């Protein structure tokens, strides 16, 4: 119904940002199939369904941009407590490659992979864990949501007209070695 309302009111959509996501961190041994499937359903299947429905409408106009929000967890920063989240975000990256190929040359499809962000999802993290994670980030802080939004905004403009099928990491830089 959301998609129908958008098209009834505006007639078309130029940019889709797939940003819906859930995470249910818990010990690997305690995570159930239902926990795993719920995360995949929201993070991956939801992205697929909305991209398909809107992407096909964009294809009719031969114009549009789809921006998926994944995570560095989908690339190379897995955590056993978030195995379902990590798998779903890796799936979003794979989905991006497939959609970019399917919708080419008319619709650009890219993925943003943020690292840690100051969001409600992360507000209750243990202070010691936060310190450990901050020590891994070259900029020494979590991103602000606006920093991720600025990248999404750019990707939706004509200034990014030659960026397609790209996986863009935005994580403040990761320490690769310790300097003494």
C-alpha positions in Angstrom: 0.0 0.0 0.0 2.9 2.4 0.6 4.1 2.0 -3.0 0.6 2.5 -4.3 0.2 5.7 -2.2 3.5 7.1 -3.5 2.6 6.4 -7.2 -1.0 7.8 -6.7 0.3 11.0 -5.2 3.4 11.7 -7.2 3.1 9.5 -10.3 6.7 8.2 -10.2 9.7 7.8 -7.9 13.3 8.8 -8.9 15.2 7.4 -5.9 14.6 4.5 -3.6 16.6 4.1 -0.5 16.2 0.6 1.2 17.0 1.4 4.8 14.7 -0.8 6.8 16.7 -3.1 9.1 16.5 -5.0 12.4 19.1 -6.7 14.5 18.6 -9.1 17.4 22.1 -9.6 18.9 22.2 -12.6 21.2 24.5 -15.5 21.9 24.9 -17.8 18.9 23.8 -20.8 20.9 20.5 -19.1 21.9 19.6 -17.7 18.4 16.6 -19.6 17.0 15.6 -20.3 13.4 12.7 -17.8 13.9 15.2 -15.1 15.0 17.3 -15.8 12.0 14.4 -15.8 9.5 12.8 -12.6 10.9 16.1 -10.7 10.4 16.5 -12.1 6.8 12.8 -11.3 6.1 13.2 -7.6 7.0 16.7 -6.9 5.9 17.0 -8.9 2.8 13.6 -10.1 1.6 12.1 -6.7 2.2 14.9 -5.0 0.2 14.3 -7.4 -2.6 10.5 -7.0 -2.7 10.5 -3.2 -2.6 13.4 -3.0 -5.2 11.5 -5.4 -7.5 8.2 -3.5 -7.3 9.6 0.0 -7.6 12.5 -1.0 -9.9 10.1 -2.4 -12.5 8.1 0.9 -12.3 11.4 2.8 -12.7 12.2 0.6 -15.7 9.0 1.7 -17.4 10.3 5.3 -17.3 13.9 4.1 -18.1 15.2 6.2 -15.2 15.9 5.8 -11.5 18.3 5.0 -8.7 18.1 2.3 -6.0 20.4 2.8 -3.0 20.6 -0.2 -0.6 21.9 0.2 3.0 24.0 -2.8 4.0 26.8 -2.8 6.6 30.5 -3.4 7.0 29.2 -6.5 8.8 28.2 -7.8 5.3 31.8 -7.4 4.1 34.4 -8.2 6.7 33.4 -7.4 10.3 31.3 -10.3 11.5 30.1 -10.9 15.0 28.8 -14.3 16.2 26.0 -12.6 18.1 24.7 -11.0 14.9 25.2 -13.9 12.5 21.7 -13.4 11.0 22.3 -9.6 10.6 25.7 -10.2 9.0 24.3 -12.8 6.6 21.4 -10.5 5.6 23.7 -7.6 4.9 26.0 -9.8 2.8 22.9 -10.8 0.9 22.0 -7.2 0.3 25.4 -6.7 -1.3 24.8 -9.7 -3.6 21.3 -8.5 -4.4 22.8 -5.1 -5.4 25.1 -6.8 -8.0 22.2 -8.7 -9.4 19.8 -5.8 -9.6 22.4 -3.5 -11.1 22.9 -6.0 -13.9 19.2 -6.6 -14.4 18.2 -2.9 -14.5 21.2 -1.7 -16.6 21.5 0.6 -18.3 18.5 2.6 -17.1 18.6 2.3 -13.3 21.7 2.6 -11.1 21.9 0.3 -8.1 24.5 0.9 -5.3 25.0 -0.1 -1.7 26.2 1.9 1.2 28.0 -0.1 3.9 28.2 1.9 7.1 30.3 1.0 10.1 29.1 2.0 13.5 26.5 4.8 13.6 25.1 6.8 16.5 21.6 5.4 16.3 19.0 4.0 18.7 20.1 0.5 17.6 23.5 1.1 19.2 22.5 3.3 22.3 22.5 0.4 24.8 25.9 -1.2 23.9 28.2 -1.9 26.7 30.7 0.9 27.4 33.7 -1.4 27.3 32.6 -2.8 23.9 32.1 0.8 22.6 35.6 1.7 23.7 37.0 -1.4 21.9 35.2 -0.6 18.7 36.2 3.1 18.8 39.8 2.0 19.2 39.5 0.2 15.8 38.2 3.4 13.9 40.8 5.8 12.5 38.5 8.8 13.1 37.9 7.6 16.7 34.1 8.0 16.7 30.9 6.5 15.4 29.3 8.2 12.4 26.4 10.5 12.7 23.3 9.5 10.7 23.5 12.7 8.6 26.9 11.5 7.3 25.4 8.4 5.9 22.4 10.4 4.6 24.7 12.8 2.8 26.3 9.9 0.9 22.8 8.5 0.0 21.7 12.0 -1.2 24.8 12.3 -3.4 24.2 8.8 -4.9 20.7 9.9 -5.8 21.8 12.9 -7.8 23.0 13.3 -11.3 26.5 14.1 -9.9 26.8 10.3 -9.2 25.5 9.4 -12.7 28.4 7.1 -13.5 28.4 5.3 -10.1 26.7 1.9 -10.5 27.0 -1.5 -9.0 29.3 -0.1 -6.3 29.6 -1.1 -2.7 30.7 2.0 -0.8 32.2 1.6 2.7 31.7 4.5 5.1 33.2 3.6 8.4 35.7 6.3 9.5 38.6 4.1 8.3 39.7 0.9 10.0 43.1 0.7 11.7 45.2 -1.8 9.8 48.2 -1.6 12.1 49.3 0.0 15.3 51.9 2.8 15.0 54.4 3.1 17.8 
